[in-house]
């Protein structure tokens, strides 16, 4: 999403995770979780519950 100059925050990532898990795309959800580390964004309690 950075190519669109949109700064994602933890809420944006949590929303992505909810959608991916709901569609049973677990591998993609794990990749998104990995993006948090790359972007230096700390997961919150909601992030952990989503996975």
N, C-alpha and C positions, 0 to 999 in steps of 0.2 A: 504494500500500500504506500510505501514511501515514494514510489515513482509518481504518485498523484499528489505529492506534497501534503499528505494527511498524516498527522502525528497520532499514532494509536496509543491508547492508554490501557490500563488493566481492564477497564470495563469493555473496551472494544475487543480485547483478546478473549475475555470471558464470553462475550456474545458469540464470537466465532466458535469457541469450544462447545457451547451449548448446541449450536447448529450442527456441528460435525458429529458430536456424540449422538444426537437425536437421529441422525442419518446413518448411525453405526459405522462411521468412518474413523475408527479408532486410530489407525496409523497416522492419518492426517492430523488428528487432534494432538497426538504426541509430537508431531513435527511443529505444530503451532506452539505447544508448550515449550519446545526447544527455542523457538524464536524469542520467547521472553528473556531467556538468558543472553542471547545475542544482543537484544535491545536494552539490556540492563534494567528490565522491569521486574519488580518483585511480585511473585504470585501472592494473592491474598487467600483468605479462607474460602471464598467462593470459587476460586480457580481450582483449588484442591478438591473441593466437593464435586465439581463438574466432572473431573476425571475419575 
